[in-house]
Amino acid sequence: MDTLLEILEDINPDIDYRIETRLIDDALLDSLSILSLVAELEDNFDIEITPVDLVPENFNSAKALWNMICRLQEDN
């Protein structure tokens, strides 16, 4: 999870990712940030994020992102 938090902080250091639960719903991450995040997650965690995974529920918080990462790693 530390790697995920580092990636998120590189994208936008002004957000407290440990407590934020509405990253997408409150537009704290824009489309370019999400594209960058997807690329970083795929590279760092050896996963493939498909369009099916690109839903707000998976990206609204660090915990939701971590759950998606773990699920995708298990699917590999």
WOQUIKA-V619161 format. One line per field, one symbol per residue. ss: DSSP state (h for helix, s for strand, l for the rest). burial: # if it has 16 or more other ideal C-beta (glycine too) atoms within 10 Angstrom, else .. A space follows every 50 residues. Layout:
ss = ???
burial = ???
//
This chain:
ss = lhhhhhhhhhhlllllllllllllllllllhhhhhhhhhhhhhhhlllll hhhllhhhhllhhhhhhhhhhhhhhl
burial = ...#..##..#...#.#..#..##....#....#.###.##...#.#.#. ..#....#####.##..##..#....
//
